[in-house]
């Protein structure tokens, strides 16, 4: 009840600023269908050149003709971001999904996100409707102001559930495949809200759950399916220090083919080893100074043990690798369909407050209602206190593309920020001569007079 009331209040607060966007659905069981293995599609190298799928949306500009903007082929001479003499959607600045420059509109909008159905992270199952009665995922739930996708995955993994769902940027729900069987898919663009704990990740939407398999980013597990994906621990977050993880591969095959889709380790002390599961002999080892070779890597065994260790300072994106079993080490058959993973639950904790969603005893209902009313009252008082300086002075900006990226304030008197990723507008508290606000404004454009008037009216109404 408390979670629903809070979601409804936040929805009314930000409704005039939101436009539905999102990502497409996929599965850890079918990695071959995906062109992306990072949650924000930063690794997308496909050929979609319009903002909508299958020829829909606006045409993208060529990256070698966008020198007037912050990102062009000239700013990516090594091709690290995938820019060049083409107009395909890319994500060079680590935004929440691929985008491209478009011909500037009368409203001053000169870039848009790309809706790419094939750019989904394996393990993401889609955007689902959550009406709350009953909840789309019926297991435990919790909220956190530091929520990321992995925080929710870790919480549900520890609770022994198969699925994890993120909603409204700060809420986490757990469930099973039976919940998903009766769930109702929502448009992918409905899951458009940024995670409170990570500006580069999406955590569902209002009344919309972004659902993941909990095996994503697990620290250990047994993989027996013909094909699948293994992510580094804590993925899509960066892996942490002193991680010691292992995964056993034993598909019904004579040999294995591995392909590293992503590999980014911090230094030579962060190491991934591939060992023969039967003999324990070391087959390959990779680290921050010795990455794996490009292309498929074939091993003459189907029983493989992968171990990953990071040192006390380890922090990096990690790795994502796909595997498939080969019936003969000398042959290259088509990849079999279907997979199933049974990851073991890691022992690490989650930075999220938890409470069981269903089955509240009647004796506890009165205390729960009282605590809910108290929490909502405190929230309203805090919001009113934050809106007073916002009424006195506001920086009204429309997002542009270019460094520095806009982030939440961290000063003693500036502990909040309104995140909004659509090219419509954002309001931040600031004071005259504030270097942080002026620095952020370098990558932003002023709102039109009509938009400023509308936003001021919204703030005054609050």
C-alpha positions as a printed NumPy array, in Angstrom:
array([[  0.   ,   0.   ,   0.   ],
       [  2.786,   2.399,   0.931],
       [  4.736,   1.635,  -2.228],
       [  1.692,   2.198,  -4.424],
       [  0.877,   5.531,  -2.763],
       [  4.442,   6.744,  -3.186],
       [  4.528,   5.675,  -6.85 ],
       [  1.256,   7.475,  -7.535],
       [  2.467,  10.684,  -5.919],
       [  5.761,  10.68 ,  -7.834],
       [  3.909,   9.946, -11.071],
       [  1.654,  12.994, -10.623],
       [  4.668,  15.109,  -9.751],
       [  6.634,  14.303, -12.91 ],
       [  3.841,  13.441, -15.371],
       [  4.167,  16.66 , -17.468],
       [  7.884,  16.005, -18.028],
       [  7.749,  12.371, -19.123],
       [  7.624,  10.799, -22.556],
       [  7.562,   7.025, -22.864],
       [ 10.764,   5.451, -24.118],
       [ 12.364,   2.113, -23.365],
       [ 14.258,  -0.97 , -24.375],
       [ 13.257,  -4.185, -26.046],
       [ 12.856,  -7.59 , -24.486],
       [ 15.156, -10.568, -24.696],
       [ 16.243, -13.643, -22.78 ],
       [ 19.379, -15.143, -21.38 ],
       [ 18.203, -18.347, -23.048],
       [ 18.528, -16.926, -26.584],
       [ 21.709, -14.802, -26.744],
       [ 21.887, -15.154, -30.513],
       [ 18.872, -12.883, -30.902],
       [ 20.557,  -9.909, -29.252],
       [ 22.878,  -7.319, -30.723],
       [ 23.653,  -5.816, -27.297],
       [ 25.145,  -7.27 , -24.136],
       [ 25.326,  -4.091, -22.069],
       [ 22.228,  -2.835, -20.323],
       [ 22.446,   0.567, -22.047],
       [ 23.365,  -0.712, -25.513],
       [ 26.781,   0.967, -25.491],
       [ 28.114,  -2.025, -27.432],
       [ 25.505,  -1.783, -30.214],
       [ 27.152,  -2.011, -33.643],
       [ 24.064,  -2.749, -35.72 ],
       [ 22.753,  -0.945, -38.778],
       [ 19.543,   0.754, -37.646],
       [ 19.701,   4.317, -38.963],
       [ 16.319,   5.712, -37.947],
       [ 14.985,   6.498, -34.491],
       [ 12.252,   3.864, -34.84 ],
       [ 12.427,   0.189, -35.849],
       [ 11.768,  -1.11 , -39.364],
       [ 12.06 ,   2.274, -41.053],
       [  9.927,   4.199, -38.566],
       [ 10.969,   7.396, -36.841],
       [ 13.263,  10.145, -38.056],
       [ 16.385,   9.509, -40.165],
       [ 19.738,   9.794, -38.412],
       [ 22.477,  12.154, -39.565],
       [ 25.848,  10.765, -40.638],
       [ 28.442,  10.862, -37.877],
       [ 31.039,  12.336, -40.249],
       [ 28.719,  15.305, -40.807],
       [ 28.089,  16.238, -37.164],
       [ 31.277,  18.139, -36.37 ],
       [ 29.196,  21.008, -34.993],
       [ 28.08 ,  18.712, -32.174],
       [ 30.024,  17.043, -29.381],
       [ 30.214,  13.617, -31.04 ],
       [ 31.324,  12.857, -34.588],
       [ 33.636,  10.491, -36.429],
       [ 36.407,  13.045, -35.886],
       [ 36.003,  12.707, -32.102],
       [ 36.301,   8.899, -32.347],
       [ 39.357,   8.283, -34.552],
       [ 40.032,   4.842, -33.008],
       [ 36.447,   3.707, -33.492],
       [ 35.981,   2.903, -29.813],
       [ 32.434,   4.284, -29.842],
       [ 31.591,   2.83 , -33.254],
       [ 31.312,   6.208, -34.999],
       [ 32.333,   6.617, -38.635],
       [ 31.124,   7.451, -42.142],
       [ 27.64 ,   6.075, -41.466],
       [ 24.414,   7.106, -39.763],
       [ 23.778,   4.081, -37.542],
       [ 22.509,   4.539, -33.983],
       [ 25.246,   4.487, -31.34 ],
       [ 25.756,   5.361, -27.659],
       [ 29.115,   7.169, -27.43 ],
       [ 28.363,   9.011, -24.176],
       [ 27.089,   6.107, -22.056],
       [ 23.456,   7.245, -22.11 ],
       [ 20.631,   4.872, -21.193],
       [ 20.278,   3.578, -24.785],
       [ 21.618,   4.191, -28.332],
       [ 20.725,   7.481, -30.015],
       [ 21.618,   9.61 , -33.005],
       [ 21.618,  13.203, -34.186],
       [ 18.646,  14.278, -36.305],
       [ 17.796,  17.391, -38.289],
       [ 17.063,  20.104, -35.732],
       [ 13.409,  20.796, -35.085],
       [ 11.677,  24.09 , -34.372],
       [ 11.782,  23.193, -30.671],
       [ 15.582,  22.986, -30.817],
       [ 15.702,  19.176, -30.509],
       [ 18.681,  17.868, -32.476],
       [ 19.026,  14.268, -31.203],
       [ 16.72 ,  11.409, -30.311],
       [ 16.912,   7.947, -28.767],
       [ 16.668,   4.928, -31.056],
       [ 14.126,   2.223, -30.322],
       [ 16.029,  -0.911, -31.407],
       [ 14.169,  -4.21 , -30.785],
       [ 17.295,  -6.308, -31.346],
       [ 19.352,  -4.292, -28.829],
       [ 18.506,  -5.969, -25.566],
       [ 20.669,  -7.452, -22.866],
       [ 20.191, -11.244, -22.627],
       [ 18.482, -11.943, -19.337],
       [ 16.1  ,  -8.994, -19.707],
       [ 12.648, -10.498, -20.262],
       [ 10.678,  -7.379, -21.062],
       [  8.433,  -4.645, -19.725],
       [  5.323,  -5.876, -17.888],
       [  2.18 ,  -4.239, -16.53 ],
       [  1.987,  -4.019, -12.732],
       [ -1.496,  -3.043, -11.585],
       [ -0.661,  -3.789,  -7.956],
       [ -3.75 ,  -5.943,  -7.343],
       [ -2.312,  -8.503,  -7.384],
       [  1.305,  -7.456,  -7.989],
       [  2.868,  -8.704, -11.218],
       [  5.598, -10.459,  -9.208],
       [  4.175, -12.005,  -6.049],
       [  7.352, -12.481,  -3.995],
       [  9.12 , -10.15 ,  -1.544],
       [  9.601,  -6.507,  -2.444],
       [ 11.574,  -3.511,  -1.269],
       [ 12.611,   0.028,  -2.115],
       [ 15.963,   1.781,  -2.186],
       [ 17.184,   5.253,  -3.103],
       [ 20.334,   3.529,  -4.405],
       [ 18.536,   1.009,  -6.583],
       [ 20.314,  -0.401,  -9.622],
       [ 19.413,  -3.416, -11.719],
       [ 21.982,  -5.578,  -9.922],
       [ 20.888,  -4.464,  -6.438],
       [ 17.436,  -5.858,  -7.225],
       [ 18.831,  -9.012,  -8.867],
       [ 21.03 ,  -9.72 ,  -5.858],
       [ 18.147,  -9.227,  -3.427],
       [ 15.86 , -11.648,  -5.288],
       [ 18.696, -14.124,  -5.793],
       [ 19.271, -14.252,  -2.032],
       [ 15.548, -14.8  ,  -1.468],
       [ 15.636, -17.815,  -3.791],
       [ 13.476, -16.42 ,  -6.607],
       [ 13.965, -16.847, -10.336],
       [ 12.953, -13.37 , -11.479],
       [ 13.559,  -9.794, -10.369],
       [ 11.58 ,  -6.744, -11.441],
       [ 12.495,  -3.061, -11.132],
       [  9.823,  -0.378, -11.129],
       [  9.56 ,   3.429, -10.961],
       [ 13.32 ,   3.852, -10.51 ],
       [ 13.428,   2.79 ,  -6.851],
       [ 11.253,  -0.332,  -6.278],
       [ 12.275,  -4.009,  -6.492],
       [  9.97 ,  -7.046,  -6.733],
       [ 10.739, -10.778,  -6.808],
       [  8.785, -13.555,  -8.471],
       [  8.814, -16.842, -10.325],
       [  8.132, -18.041, -13.846],
       [  4.515, -18.763, -12.879],
       [  4.07 , -15.015, -12.272],
       [  5.496, -14.311, -15.703],
       [  3.134, -16.822, -17.309],
       [  0.101, -14.806, -16.193],
       [  1.802, -11.434, -16.702],
       [  0.806,  -8.938, -19.353],
       [  3.475,  -7.409, -21.584],
       [  3.537,  -3.613, -21.894],
       [  5.081,  -1.604, -24.723],
       [  8.841,  -1.665, -24.351],
       [  8.909,   2.127, -24.3  ],
       [  6.812,   2.209, -21.092],
       [  9.842,   1.148, -19.019],
       [ 11.523,   4.531, -19.241],
       [ 12.518,   5.627, -15.736],
       [ 16.143,   5.976, -14.668],
       [ 17.402,   3.971, -11.693],
       [ 17.865,   6.097,  -8.596],
       [ 21.256,   4.461,  -8.061],
       [ 22.65 ,   4.653, -11.615],
       [ 21.972,   7.314, -14.266],
       [ 22.904,   4.925, -17.087],
       [ 20.321,   2.24 , -16.277],
       [ 16.545,   2.029, -16.62 ],
       [ 14.465,   0.656, -13.741],
       [ 10.979,   0.057, -15.118],
       [  8.338,   2.766, -15.275],
       [  5.218,   3.934, -13.497],
       [  3.129,   0.801, -13.046],
       [  5.608,  -1.017, -15.27 ],
       [  8.116,  -3.693, -14.289],
       [ 11.378,  -4.308, -16.103],
       [ 11.864,  -8.033, -15.468],
       [ 15.234,  -9.85 , -15.408],
       [ 16.456, -13.374, -14.779],
       [ 18.38 , -13.439, -11.496],
       [ 21.243, -15.409, -13.087],
       [ 22.485, -12.138, -14.63 ],
       [ 25.605, -11.087, -12.7  ],
       [ 25.58 , -14.072, -10.34 ],
       [ 28.869, -15.058,  -8.731],
       [ 28.54 , -18.794,  -9.252],
       [ 26.402, -21.308, -11.09 ],
       [ 26.114, -24.473, -13.146],
       [ 25.347, -24.061, -16.853],
       [ 24.163, -27.259, -18.58 ],
       [ 22.206, -25.835, -21.521],
       [ 23.399, -26.11 , -25.151],
       [ 24.044, -22.332, -25.218],
       [ 23.947, -19.377, -22.853],
       [ 25.567, -16.22 , -21.523],
       [ 27.848, -15.738, -18.515],
       [ 28.308, -12.281, -17.047],
       [ 30.937, -11.051, -14.616],
       [ 29.787, -10.71 , -10.992],
       [ 27.493,  -7.743, -10.238],
       [ 26.817,  -7.106, -13.951],
       [ 25.456,  -4.745, -15.286],
       [ 27.061,  -2.818, -12.403],
       [ 30.833,  -2.831, -12.152],
       [ 32.339,  -5.782, -10.33 ],
       [ 33.648,  -5.009,  -6.852],
       [ 36.928,  -5.681,  -5.048],
       [ 37.948,  -9.08 ,  -3.669],
       [ 35.501, -11.035,  -5.808],
       [ 36.123, -14.784,  -6.085],
       [ 33.584, -16.4  ,  -8.402],
       [ 33.268, -19.601, -10.409],
       [ 30.954, -21.017, -13.044],
       [ 30.776, -24.633, -14.255],
       [ 29.877, -25.332, -17.896],
       [ 28.729, -28.821, -18.879],
       [ 26.492, -28.717, -21.957],
       [ 25.715, -31.97 , -23.816],
       [ 28.462, -31.575, -26.409],
       [ 31.951, -32.687, -27.38 ],
       [ 33.54 , -29.224, -27.369],
       [ 32.817, -25.591, -26.502],
       [ 32.911, -22.321, -28.404],
       [ 33.234, -19.122, -26.365],
       [ 32.835, -15.592, -27.687],
       [ 33.656, -12.587, -25.528],
       [ 31.123,  -9.85 , -26.263],
       [ 32.613,  -7.53 , -23.662],
       [ 35.871,  -7.634, -21.724],
       [ 37.018,  -4.786, -19.49 ],
       [ 39.093,  -5.594, -16.403],
       [ 40.771,  -2.988, -14.239],
       [ 44.368,  -4.287, -14.134],
       [ 46.531,  -7.459, -14.478],
       [ 45.571,  -8.562, -10.952],
       [ 41.951,  -9.033, -12.005],
       [ 42.034, -12.41 , -13.72 ],
       [ 39.687, -14.822, -15.517],
       [ 40.848, -18.445, -15.834],
       [ 39.452, -21.256, -18.006],
       [ 40.222, -24.748, -16.664],
       [ 39.345, -28.266, -17.738],
       [ 36.763, -29.366, -15.175],
       [ 37.945, -32.993, -15.195],
       [ 41.709, -32.515, -14.863],
       [ 41.877, -29.001, -13.44 ],
       [ 44.516, -28.047, -15.996],
       [ 44.682, -24.388, -17.016],
       [ 43.562, -23.886, -20.631],
       [ 43.5  , -20.088, -20.949],
       [ 43.919, -17.061, -18.677],
       [ 43.006, -13.43 , -19.347],
       [ 43.412, -10.265, -17.305],
       [ 43.351,  -6.494, -17.61 ],
       [ 46.615,  -6.489, -19.571],
       [ 45.952,  -9.633, -21.623],
       [ 42.428,  -9.586, -23.054],
       [ 41.009, -12.523, -25.02 ],
       [ 41.517, -12.55 , -28.797],
       [ 38.671, -11.3  , -30.987],
       [ 36.337, -13.837, -32.495],
       [ 35.241, -17.291, -31.311],
       [ 37.496, -19.287, -28.989],
       [ 37.177, -23.078, -29.36 ],
       [ 38.107, -25.501, -26.611],
       [ 38.353, -29.271, -26.977],
       [ 36.368, -29.961, -23.829],
       [ 32.708, -29.55 , -22.916],
       [ 33.328, -29.595, -19.152],
       [ 34.783, -26.207, -18.292],
       [ 35.375, -24.353, -15.044],
       [ 35.614, -20.552, -15.181],
       [ 37.043, -18.676, -12.194],
       [ 37.276, -14.919, -11.735],
       [ 39.189, -13.06 ,  -9.041],
       [ 39.576,  -9.333,  -8.473],
       [ 42.047,  -7.651,  -6.166],
       [ 41.319,  -5.26 ,  -3.303],
       [ 41.049,  -2.309,  -5.703],
       [ 39.165,  -3.973,  -8.533],
       [ 36.409,  -1.925, -10.146],
       [ 35.499,  -2.214, -13.843],
       [ 32.625,  -3.14 , -16.154],
       [ 33.737,  -6.782, -16.344],
       [ 32.881,  -9.234, -19.1  ],
       [ 30.053, -10.881, -20.978],
       [ 30.676, -14.088, -22.898],
       [ 28.43 , -16.403, -24.864],
       [ 29.034, -20.116, -25.13 ],
       [ 27.607, -22.914, -27.213],
       [ 28.279, -26.613, -27.31 ],
       [ 29.709, -28.224, -30.439],
       [ 28.895, -31.811, -31.33 ],
       [ 32.326, -32.143, -32.925],
       [ 35.337, -29.938, -32.282],
       [ 36.09 , -29.894, -36.028],
       [ 32.565, -28.939, -37.076],
       [ 30.556, -25.734, -36.878],
       [ 26.893, -26.717, -36.528],
       [ 24.074, -24.273, -36.096],
       [ 23.664, -23.124, -32.524],
       [ 20.964, -25.181, -30.74 ],
       [ 17.947, -23.423, -29.366],
       [ 16.919, -23.15 , -25.748],
       [ 18.936, -23.119, -22.556],
       [ 18.535, -23.357, -18.834],
       [ 20.79 , -22.103, -16.07 ],
       [ 20.733, -23.01 , -12.414],
       [ 22.905, -20.392, -10.718],
       [ 23.651, -20.834,  -7.066],
       [ 22.728, -17.99 ,  -4.75 ],
       [ 25.758, -15.862,  -3.775],
       [ 26.414, -14.841,  -0.212],
       [ 26.673, -11.125,  -0.772],
       [ 23.99 ,  -8.746,   0.547],
       [ 21.87 ,  -6.076,  -1.046],
       [ 21.493,  -2.418,  -0.215],
       [ 17.727,  -2.519,  -0.187],
       [ 15.058,  -2.515,   2.53 ],
       [ 12.816,  -5.565,   2.262],
       [  9.342,  -6.614,   3.329],
       [  7.116,  -9.504,   2.16 ],
       [  4.413,  -8.263,  -0.178],
       [  1.685, -10.897,   0.244],
       [  0.225, -12.445,   3.388],
       [  0.335,  -9.629,   5.92 ],
       [ -1.242, -10.845,   9.207],
       [ -4.363,  -8.908,  10.287],
       [ -2.762,  -7.995,  13.606],
       [  0.021,  -6.155,  11.793],
       [ -2.272,  -4.277,   9.419],
       [ -2.937,  -1.374,  11.815],
       [  0.756,  -0.769,  12.442],
       [  1.457,  -0.977,   8.708],
       [ -1.232,   1.584,   7.874],
       [  0.09 ,   3.93 ,  10.569],
       [  3.673,   3.636,   9.312],
       [  2.503,   4.196,   5.737],
       [  0.633,   7.38 ,   6.619],
       [  3.61 ,   8.624,   8.634],
       [  6.048,   7.926,   5.789],
       [  3.888,   9.712,   3.208],
       [  3.5  ,  12.716,   5.527],
       [  7.261,  12.968,   6.032],
       [  7.79 ,  12.694,   2.267],
       [  5.348,  15.529,   1.599],
       [  7.091,  17.76 ,   4.158],
       [ 10.494,  17.025,   2.608],
       [  9.24 ,  17.771,  -0.911],
       [  7.684,  21.056,   0.222],
       [ 10.986,  22.014,   1.833],
       [ 12.853,  21.235,  -1.383],
       [ 10.388,  23.16 ,  -3.551],
       [ 10.837,  26.418,  -1.629],
       [ 14.357,  27.122,  -2.974],
       [ 13.245,  25.815,  -6.375],
       [ 10.521,  28.498,  -6.502],
       [ 13.033,  31.188,  -5.561],
       [ 15.592,  30.231,  -8.246],
       [ 15.714,  27.506, -10.871],
       [ 17.984,  26.587, -13.718],
       [ 15.621,  25.69 , -16.558],
       [ 17.492,  23.652, -19.138],
       [ 16.814,  21.445, -22.125],
       [ 19.255,  18.525, -22.466],
       [ 21.88 ,  18.602, -25.178],
       [ 24.553,  16.084, -26.091],
       [ 28.041,  16.705, -24.791],
       [ 30.206,  16.596, -21.663],
       [ 29.964,  17.184, -18.807],
       [ 27.146,  14.738, -18.156],
       [ 24.443,  15.983, -15.841],
       [ 24.531,  14.222, -12.481],
       [ 22.943,  14.464,  -9.056],
       [ 24.223,  17.227,  -6.757],
       [ 26.418,  16.186,  -3.875],
       [ 26.989,  19.405,  -1.933],
       [ 25.791,  19.704,   1.697],
       [ 22.839,  21.86 ,   0.657],
       [ 22.255,  20.264,  -2.728],
       [ 21.474,  16.635,  -2.041],
       [ 18.977,  16.091,  -4.825],
       [ 18.417,  16.475,  -8.532],
       [ 15.572,  15.827, -10.926],
       [ 16.699,  13.318, -13.561],
       [ 14.904,  13.365, -16.898],
       [ 16.427,  11.746, -19.951],
       [ 13.966,  12.914, -22.593],
       [ 14.716,  16.012, -24.738],
       [ 12.053,  18.023, -22.978],
       [ 13.526,  19.702, -19.909],
       [ 15.036,  19.402, -16.443],
       [ 14.949,  21.643, -13.384],
       [ 17.862,  21.779, -10.941],
       [ 18.272,  23.82 ,  -7.754],
       [ 21.186,  26.23 ,  -8.045],
       [ 22.514,  29.494,  -6.732],
       [ 24.06 ,  32.471,  -8.613],
       [ 27.569,  31.721,  -9.787],
       [ 27.314,  28.039,  -8.931],
       [ 30.18 ,  26.443, -10.932],
       [ 28.505,  23.036, -10.996],
       [ 25.299,  24.396, -12.484],
       [ 27.169,  26.574, -14.966],
       [ 29.353,  23.621, -15.953],
       [ 26.333,  21.426, -16.547],
       [ 24.723,  24.157, -18.62 ],
       [ 27.572,  23.865, -21.124],
       [ 26.018,  20.664, -22.441],
       [ 22.452,  21.958, -22.343],
       [ 20.295,  24.409, -24.256],
       [ 17.78 ,  26.926, -22.814],
       [ 14.151,  25.913, -22.896],
       [ 11.811,  27.814, -25.17 ],
       [  9.744,  30.572, -23.597],
       [  6.563,  28.504, -23.748],
       [  8.28 ,  25.505, -22.132],
       [  9.71 ,  27.687, -19.365],
       [  6.26 ,  29.096, -18.716],
       [  4.738,  25.61 , -18.541],
       [  7.426,  24.366, -16.174],
       [  7.073,  27.419, -13.925],
       [  3.315,  26.851, -13.821],
       [  3.914,  23.236, -12.784],
       [  6.302,  24.273,  -9.997],
       [  3.928,  26.997,  -8.775],
       [  1.041,  24.523,  -8.687],
       [  3.077,  22.305,  -6.361]])
